[in-house]
Amino acid sequence: MTSGPNRIMDDFAKLMTDAAGAAQGARKEIETAFRAQAERFLNGMDLVKREEFEVVREMAIKARDENDALKARIEALEAKLAASK
């Protein structure tokens, strides 16, 4: 069994190791609580996720392209109808 200054140093080293472990555990707990709170806050703001935004954006682009094609077709039919009068 160690005694004297060596034992004091060993006990001090163990105390510091335990304190570092406790601090790291507290840090992880705080990070987890912060992330949960941030997620609750963002969900309450009714924000759109990036993936959902991209899907709707692609749908809008496709609809616009279809509308442009239909408009061109209608104009061609109207021109043909006007020419046949």
Secondary structure as GFF3:
##gff-version 3
##sequence-region A 1 85
A	DSSP	alpha_helix	5	44	.	.	.	ID=ss1
A	DSSP	alpha_helix	50	84	.	.	.	ID=ss2
###
